[in-house]
Protein backbone atom coordinates (compact mmCIF):
# COMPACT_ATOMS: atom_id res chain seq x y z
CA UNK A 1 0.00 0.00 0.00
CA UNK A 2 2.79 2.36 1.01
CA UNK A 3 4.70 1.53 -2.18
CA UNK A 4 1.63 2.27 -4.33
CA UNK A 5 1.14 5.60 -2.56
CA UNK A 6 4.78 6.56 -3.11
CA UNK A 7 4.44 5.64 -6.80
CA UNK A 8 1.35 7.83 -7.15
CA UNK A 9 3.06 10.78 -5.44
CA UNK A 10 6.12 10.38 -7.66
CA UNK A 11 3.96 10.27 -10.80
CA UNK A 12 2.07 13.37 -9.67
CA UNK A 13 5.32 15.24 -9.11
CA UNK A 14 6.48 14.33 -12.62
CA UNK A 15 3.21 15.60 -14.11
CA UNK A 16 3.45 18.84 -12.13
CA UNK A 17 7.05 19.32 -13.28
CA UNK A 18 6.06 18.75 -16.90
CA UNK A 19 3.15 21.16 -16.56
CA UNK A 20 5.40 23.82 -15.07
CA UNK A 21 7.85 23.63 -17.94
CA UNK A 22 7.49 26.55 -20.31
CA UNK A 23 6.97 25.80 -23.94
CA UNK A 24 9.66 27.02 -26.26
CA UNK A 25 8.80 30.07 -28.39
CA UNK A 26 9.36 27.95 -31.52
CA UNK A 27 6.70 25.48 -30.32
CA UNK A 28 4.22 28.25 -29.51
CA UNK A 29 4.77 29.77 -32.95
CA UNK A 30 4.26 26.35 -34.60
CA UNK A 31 1.04 25.81 -32.61
CA UNK A 32 -0.31 29.22 -33.70
CA UNK A 33 0.52 28.45 -37.34
CA UNK A 34 -1.27 25.11 -37.02
CA UNK A 35 -4.37 26.82 -35.65
CA UNK A 36 -4.30 29.22 -38.58
CA UNK A 37 -4.09 26.37 -41.09
CA UNK A 38 -7.07 24.74 -39.40
CA UNK A 39 -9.09 27.94 -39.74
CA UNK A 40 -8.89 29.08 -36.10
CA UNK A 41 -7.63 32.56 -36.98
CA UNK A 42 -8.87 34.16 -33.76
CA UNK A 43 -7.15 31.51 -31.64
CA UNK A 44 -3.93 31.93 -33.61
CA UNK A 45 -4.09 35.71 -33.23
CA UNK A 46 -4.55 35.47 -29.45
CA UNK A 47 -1.65 33.02 -29.11
CA UNK A 48 0.67 35.16 -31.23
CA UNK A 49 -0.12 38.33 -29.29
CA UNK A 50 0.56 36.50 -26.03
CA UNK A 51 3.82 35.19 -27.46
CA UNK A 52 4.94 38.69 -28.44
CA UNK A 53 3.90 40.20 -25.10
CA UNK A 54 5.24 37.61 -22.65
CA UNK A 55 8.20 35.82 -24.15
CA UNK A 56 11.75 37.16 -24.34
CA UNK A 57 12.27 36.40 -28.03
CA UNK A 58 15.25 36.37 -30.32
CA UNK A 59 14.95 38.59 -33.37
CA UNK A 60 14.17 35.82 -35.84
CA UNK A 61 11.32 34.36 -33.76
CA UNK A 62 9.94 37.83 -33.04
CA UNK A 63 9.93 38.66 -36.76
CA UNK A 64 8.20 35.37 -37.62
CA UNK A 65 5.58 35.98 -34.93
CA UNK A 66 4.80 39.45 -36.32
CA UNK A 67 4.65 37.97 -39.83
CA UNK A 68 2.23 35.23 -38.74
CA UNK A 69 0.12 37.80 -36.91
CA UNK A 70 -0.02 39.89 -40.10
CA UNK A 71 -1.48 36.87 -41.88
CA UNK A 72 -4.25 36.69 -39.29
CA UNK A 73 -5.12 40.34 -39.80
CA UNK A 74 -4.89 39.97 -43.59
CA UNK A 75 -7.37 37.09 -43.44
CA UNK A 76 -9.67 39.30 -41.38
CA UNK A 77 -9.19 42.14 -43.90
CA UNK A 78 -7.80 44.42 -41.21
CA UNK A 79 -5.17 45.92 -43.48
CA UNK A 80 -4.09 48.70 -41.10
CA UNK A 81 -3.04 46.09 -38.53
CA UNK A 82 -1.61 43.93 -41.32
CA UNK A 83 0.70 46.76 -42.34
CA UNK A 84 1.62 47.51 -38.74
CA UNK A 85 2.80 43.92 -38.17
CA UNK A 86 4.66 43.76 -41.48
CA UNK A 87 6.41 47.03 -40.71
CA UNK A 88 7.64 45.44 -37.49
CA UNK A 89 9.03 42.52 -39.51
CA UNK A 90 10.84 44.92 -41.83
CA UNK A 91 12.25 46.92 -38.88
CA UNK A 92 13.61 43.77 -37.25
CA UNK A 93 15.08 42.06 -40.32
CA UNK A 94 15.89 44.94 -42.67
CA UNK A 95 16.13 45.12 -46.47
CA UNK A 96 18.84 42.49 -46.85
CA UNK A 97 16.62 39.72 -45.47
CA UNK A 98 14.19 37.97 -47.85
CA UNK A 99 11.34 37.90 -45.32
CA UNK A 100 11.95 41.57 -44.64
CA UNK A 101 11.67 42.34 -48.36
CA UNK A 102 8.60 40.14 -48.78
CA UNK A 103 6.91 41.89 -45.85
CA UNK A 104 7.19 45.28 -47.49
CA UNK A 105 5.98 43.90 -50.82
CA UNK A 106 2.88 42.58 -49.05
CA UNK A 107 2.36 46.04 -47.55
CA UNK A 108 2.15 47.41 -51.10
CA UNK A 109 -0.24 44.59 -52.01
CA UNK A 110 -2.62 45.68 -49.23
CA UNK A 111 -2.75 49.16 -50.74
CA UNK A 112 -3.67 47.59 -54.09
CA UNK A 113 -6.43 45.53 -52.45
CA UNK A 114 -7.82 48.67 -50.78
CA UNK A 115 -7.38 50.66 -54.02
CA UNK A 116 -5.24 53.19 -52.13
CA UNK A 117 -2.78 53.38 -54.99
CA UNK A 118 -1.30 56.80 -54.29
CA UNK A 119 -0.69 55.93 -50.63
CA UNK A 120 1.14 52.79 -51.71
CA UNK A 121 3.27 54.73 -54.19
CA UNK A 122 4.13 57.30 -51.53
CA UNK A 123 5.24 54.65 -49.02
CA UNK A 124 7.29 52.77 -51.64
CA UNK A 125 9.04 55.96 -52.79
CA UNK A 126 9.90 56.83 -49.18
CA UNK A 127 11.50 53.42 -48.63
CA UNK A 128 13.42 53.51 -51.92
CA UNK A 129 15.15 56.72 -50.77
CA UNK A 130 16.69 54.74 -47.90
CA UNK A 131 18.13 52.05 -50.20
CA UNK A 132 21.27 52.08 -52.37
CA UNK A 133 20.38 53.27 -55.90
CA UNK A 134 21.56 50.08 -57.61
CA UNK A 135 20.00 47.70 -55.05
CA UNK A 136 17.87 44.96 -56.62
CA UNK A 137 15.18 45.37 -53.96
CA UNK A 138 14.92 49.04 -54.91
CA UNK A 139 14.28 48.07 -58.55
CA UNK A 140 11.65 45.51 -57.53
CA UNK A 141 9.82 48.17 -55.52
CA UNK A 142 10.08 50.57 -58.44
CA UNK A 143 8.40 48.00 -60.67
CA UNK A 144 5.63 47.66 -58.08
CA UNK A 145 5.20 51.45 -58.19
CA UNK A 146 4.58 51.12 -61.92
CA UNK A 147 1.98 48.42 -61.16
CA UNK A 148 0.24 50.80 -58.72
CA UNK A 149 0.26 53.51 -61.40
CA UNK A 150 -1.42 51.13 -63.83
CA UNK A 151 -4.02 50.20 -61.22
CA UNK A 152 -4.64 53.94 -60.76
CA UNK A 153 -5.32 54.24 -64.53
CA UNK A 154 -2.12 56.25 -65.01
CA UNK A 155 -0.86 54.25 -67.99
CA UNK A 156 1.16 57.11 -69.47
CA UNK A 157 2.92 57.67 -66.17
CA UNK A 158 3.65 53.95 -65.79
CA UNK A 159 5.17 53.74 -69.29
CA UNK A 160 7.39 56.76 -68.68
CA UNK A 161 8.45 55.38 -65.28
CA UNK A 162 9.32 51.96 -66.70
CA UNK A 163 11.27 53.45 -69.61
CA UNK A 164 13.46 55.31 -67.10
CA UNK A 165 13.93 52.13 -65.06
CA UNK A 166 15.12 50.20 -68.11
CA UNK A 167 17.73 52.88 -68.81
CA UNK A 168 18.82 53.12 -65.16
CA UNK A 169 19.41 49.39 -64.57
CA UNK A 170 23.01 48.28 -64.29
CA UNK A 171 22.47 44.80 -65.77
CA UNK A 172 19.82 42.48 -67.23
CA UNK A 173 18.66 41.38 -63.77
CA UNK A 174 17.70 44.96 -62.97
CA UNK A 175 16.42 46.00 -66.40
CA UNK A 176 14.40 43.00 -67.64
CA UNK A 177 11.53 43.10 -65.08
CA UNK A 178 10.84 46.70 -66.14
CA UNK A 179 11.22 45.81 -69.83
CA UNK A 180 8.75 42.93 -69.62
CA UNK A 181 6.20 45.12 -67.81
CA UNK A 182 6.59 47.76 -70.49
CA UNK A 183 6.07 45.23 -73.28
CA UNK A 184 3.05 43.77 -71.44
CA UNK A 185 1.40 47.20 -71.36
CA UNK A 186 1.80 47.58 -75.12
CA UNK A 187 0.53 44.04 -75.68
CA UNK A 188 -2.56 44.69 -73.54
CA UNK A 189 -3.25 47.75 -75.70
CA UNK A 190 -2.62 45.62 -78.83
CA UNK A 191 0.19 48.00 -79.78
CA UNK A 192 2.28 45.14 -81.10
CA UNK A 193 4.58 47.38 -83.15
CA UNK A 194 5.51 49.25 -79.96
CA UNK A 195 6.20 45.95 -78.20
CA UNK A 196 8.44 44.80 -81.07
CA UNK A 197 10.26 48.16 -81.14
CA UNK A 198 10.79 48.05 -77.35
CA UNK A 199 12.52 44.67 -77.66
CA UNK A 200 14.51 45.93 -80.65
CA UNK A 201 15.70 49.05 -78.82
CA UNK A 202 16.87 46.89 -75.92
CA UNK A 203 18.76 44.56 -78.27
CA UNK A 204 20.48 47.55 -79.93
CA UNK A 205 21.56 49.10 -76.63
CA UNK A 206 22.00 46.23 -74.18
CA UNK A 207 21.74 43.02 -76.20
CA UNK A 208 24.33 40.30 -75.80
CA UNK A 209 24.52 36.63 -76.73
CA UNK A 210 22.86 35.45 -73.52
CA UNK A 211 19.73 37.55 -73.91
CA UNK A 212 19.41 38.28 -77.63
CA UNK A 213 17.70 35.01 -78.54
CA UNK A 214 14.93 35.50 -75.98
CA UNK A 215 14.26 39.03 -77.15
CA UNK A 216 14.15 38.05 -80.83
CA UNK A 217 11.74 35.24 -79.96
CA UNK A 218 9.64 37.88 -78.17
CA UNK A 219 9.60 39.98 -81.30
CA UNK A 220 8.58 36.92 -83.33
CA UNK A 221 5.68 36.28 -80.96
CA UNK A 222 4.30 39.80 -81.41
CA UNK A 223 4.71 39.65 -85.18
CA UNK A 224 2.59 36.51 -84.94
CA UNK A 225 0.02 38.35 -82.79
CA UNK A 226 -0.31 41.12 -85.37
CA UNK A 227 -0.81 38.54 -88.13
CA UNK A 228 2.53 38.86 -89.92
CA UNK A 229 3.21 35.11 -90.00
CA UNK A 230 6.06 35.26 -92.53
CA UNK A 231 7.99 37.80 -90.43
CA UNK A 232 7.23 35.83 -87.26
CA UNK A 233 8.67 32.65 -88.81
CA UNK A 234 11.77 34.57 -89.92
CA UNK A 235 12.37 35.91 -86.42
CA UNK A 236 11.73 32.54 -84.77
CA UNK A 237 14.28 30.96 -87.11
CA UNK A 238 16.78 33.72 -86.25
CA UNK A 239 16.24 33.10 -82.54
CA UNK A 240 16.78 29.36 -82.94
CA UNK A 241 20.00 29.85 -84.91
CA UNK A 242 21.20 32.34 -82.33
CA UNK A 243 20.52 29.96 -79.43
CA UNK A 244 22.33 27.08 -81.14
CA UNK A 245 25.37 29.24 -81.93
CA UNK A 246 25.66 30.49 -78.35
CA UNK A 247 25.14 26.99 -76.88
CA UNK A 248 27.95 25.71 -79.09
CA UNK A 249 30.51 28.22 -77.84
CA UNK A 250 29.41 28.44 -74.20
CA UNK A 251 31.52 26.37 -71.80
CA UNK A 252 29.53 26.67 -68.56
CA UNK A 253 27.07 23.77 -68.19
CA UNK A 254 24.58 25.85 -66.23
CA UNK A 255 24.50 28.48 -68.97
CA UNK A 256 24.16 25.79 -71.63
CA UNK A 257 21.17 24.35 -69.77
CA UNK A 258 19.56 27.81 -69.47
CA UNK A 259 20.01 28.45 -73.19
CA UNK A 260 18.64 25.01 -74.09
CA UNK A 261 15.62 25.73 -71.91
CA UNK A 262 15.01 29.01 -73.73
CA UNK A 263 15.41 27.22 -77.06
CA UNK A 264 12.85 24.62 -76.00
CA UNK A 265 10.44 27.38 -75.00
CA UNK A 266 10.89 28.98 -78.42
CA UNK A 267 9.79 25.74 -80.08
CA UNK A 268 6.96 25.42 -77.57
CA UNK A 269 5.59 28.88 -78.43
CA UNK A 270 5.52 27.81 -82.09
CA UNK A 271 3.65 24.61 -81.09
CA UNK A 272 6.61 22.55 -82.32
CA UNK A 273 6.23 20.22 -79.37
CA UNK A 274 8.40 17.36 -80.62
CA UNK A 275 11.36 19.70 -81.11
CA UNK A 276 10.71 21.24 -77.69
CA UNK A 277 10.75 17.80 -76.03
CA UNK A 278 14.09 16.99 -77.66
CA UNK A 279 15.64 20.14 -76.21
CA UNK A 280 14.20 19.49 -72.74
CA UNK A 281 15.54 15.95 -72.88
CA UNK A 282 18.97 17.28 -73.84
CA UNK A 283 19.02 19.31 -70.62
CA UNK A 284 18.55 16.47 -68.16
CA UNK A 285 20.64 14.01 -70.18
CA UNK A 286 23.66 16.29 -70.76
CA UNK A 287 23.40 18.58 -67.75
CA UNK A 288 21.69 16.49 -65.02
CA UNK A 289 23.26 18.43 -62.14
CA UNK A 290 21.99 21.86 -63.22
CA UNK A 291 18.94 23.60 -61.73
CA UNK A 292 17.14 23.30 -65.08
CA UNK A 293 17.21 19.48 -65.14
CA UNK A 294 14.13 18.83 -62.99
CA UNK A 295 11.99 21.60 -64.55
CA UNK A 296 12.91 20.19 -67.99
CA UNK A 297 11.54 16.77 -67.00
CA UNK A 298 8.28 18.37 -65.89
CA UNK A 299 8.12 20.55 -69.01
CA UNK A 300 8.03 17.47 -71.25
CA UNK A 301 4.78 16.37 -69.59
CA UNK A 302 3.40 19.89 -69.96
CA UNK A 303 4.06 19.80 -73.73
CA UNK A 304 1.94 16.66 -74.03
CA UNK A 305 -0.86 18.50 -72.25
CA UNK A 306 -0.52 21.59 -74.47
CA UNK A 307 -0.59 19.29 -77.50
CA UNK A 308 -3.94 17.93 -76.33
CA UNK A 309 -2.48 14.51 -75.43
CA UNK A 310 -3.84 14.49 -71.89
CA UNK A 311 -3.70 10.71 -71.37
CA UNK A 312 -0.09 10.69 -72.56
CA UNK A 313 0.68 13.54 -70.15
CA UNK A 314 -0.95 11.63 -67.28
CA UNK A 315 1.00 8.47 -68.09
CA UNK A 316 4.25 10.46 -68.34
CA UNK A 317 3.76 12.17 -64.96
CA UNK A 318 2.79 8.91 -63.26
CA UNK A 319 6.02 7.32 -64.49
CA UNK A 320 8.02 10.43 -63.55
CA UNK A 321 6.76 10.12 -59.99
CA UNK A 322 8.89 6.97 -59.65
CA UNK A 323 12.05 8.73 -60.86
CA UNK A 324 13.24 10.28 -57.59
CA UNK A 325 10.95 9.30 -54.67
CA UNK A 326 13.11 11.15 -52.12
CA UNK A 327 12.76 14.58 -53.76
CA UNK A 328 9.63 15.80 -51.98
CA UNK A 329 9.41 19.20 -53.66
CA UNK A 330 9.84 17.74 -57.14
CA UNK A 331 7.25 15.02 -56.47
CA UNK A 332 4.79 17.54 -55.00
CA UNK A 333 4.79 19.43 -58.30
CA UNK A 334 4.23 16.19 -60.22
CA UNK A 335 1.38 15.13 -57.91
CA UNK A 336 -0.32 18.46 -58.51
CA UNK A 337 -0.09 17.85 -62.26
CA UNK A 338 -1.50 14.33 -61.85
CA UNK A 339 -4.37 15.51 -59.64
CA UNK A 340 -5.26 18.23 -62.13
CA UNK A 341 -5.31 15.76 -65.02
CA UNK A 342 -7.37 13.27 -63.01
CA UNK A 343 -9.92 15.98 -62.19
CA UNK A 344 -10.16 16.92 -65.86
CA UNK A 345 -10.64 13.27 -66.80
CA UNK A 346 -13.42 12.86 -64.20
CA UNK A 347 -15.11 16.04 -65.37
CA UNK A 348 -14.98 14.89 -68.99
CA UNK A 349 -16.48 11.50 -68.11
CA UNK A 350 -19.22 13.16 -66.02
CA UNK A 351 -20.13 15.61 -68.76
CA UNK A 352 -20.21 12.92 -71.45
CA UNK A 353 -22.15 10.35 -69.38
CA UNK A 354 -25.83 10.11 -70.38
CA UNK A 355 -28.30 11.35 -67.77
CA UNK A 356 -31.42 9.45 -66.72
CA UNK A 357 -33.52 11.92 -68.69
CA UNK A 358 -31.43 11.49 -71.84
CA UNK A 359 -31.63 7.69 -71.55
CA UNK A 360 -35.39 7.87 -71.25
CA UNK A 361 -35.54 10.09 -74.28
CA UNK A 362 -33.45 7.61 -76.26
CA UNK A 363 -35.64 4.68 -75.18
CA UNK A 364 -38.92 6.51 -75.90
CA UNK A 365 -40.53 4.95 -79.00
CA UNK A 366 -41.29 7.23 -81.85
CA UNK A 367 -44.88 8.26 -82.25
CA UNK A 368 -46.54 6.39 -85.10
CA UNK A 369 -47.09 8.24 -88.31
CA UNK A 370 -50.68 9.46 -88.57
CA UNK A 371 -52.76 7.34 -90.84
CA UNK A 372 -54.05 8.95 -93.92
Protein Blocks (a to p, Z undefined) as FASTA:
>chain_A
ZZmmmmmmmmmmmmmmmmmpccdfklmmmmmmmmmmnopamlmmmmmmmmmmmpccdfkl
mmmmmmmmmmmmmmnopaklmmmmmmmmmmmnommbmklmmmmmmmmmmmmmnopmklmm
mmmmmmmmmpcfklmklmmmmmmmmmmmmmnopaklmmmmmmmmmmmpmbfklmmmmmmm
mmmmmmmnopaklmmmmmmmmmmmmgcfklmmmmmmmmmmmmmmnopamlmmmmmmmmmm
mmmmmmmmpmblklmmmmmmmmmmmmmmnopaklmmmmmmmmmmmmmmbmklmmmmmmmm
mmmmmnopamlmmmmmmmmmmmmmmlmmlmmmmmmmmmmmmmmmmmmmmmmpccfklmmm
mmpccdddddZZ
